[in-house]
Amino acid sequence: MAMLLFLGRLEDRAGAPQQVLALAGPTPLAGVLDRLPAELAAALVAPGVRMARNGTLVSPQGLVIDDGDELAFLPPVSGG
């Protein structure tokens, strides 16, 4: 199983701070997103959203998630 973490406003979109996702094996990011509600999936790949796999910032291009991984979605920072 993989753990998806939603930070900041993405937690509001997801309706929870985290979600456990059962994976049959290594799964590309697109396959993970396909298993989420369309509105949430779109928010997770919106411009400015960053991702961290097992605590390390990663690029979404070519990203593969496997059993035991933690994937955090970090919204853009805003402020004034």
Steps between C-alpha positions, in 0.01 A plus 500: 500500500607856433418800717386819330535817708309817417636821650346845535202573281542163327385337824174692465459375143575142601274514804773344717870554571595160360379203304630145484508354151546128429735442208548178306861596425699798378245752371565813292365828637227498232377165632485638854311809385254288301388342827408835656198723435561705183476836681759395758733352238488828302580701814798275578667568164409869479783747435704566810413177681816313598539136595724323746554124485625357829601847617690606187366751249449334163386587151168355389652398164576130511397472866416144608347419839547160662376312803620671820558839338372827641403764244434850633332773297609852596291795384658824378597736778296817517524795728544867515 
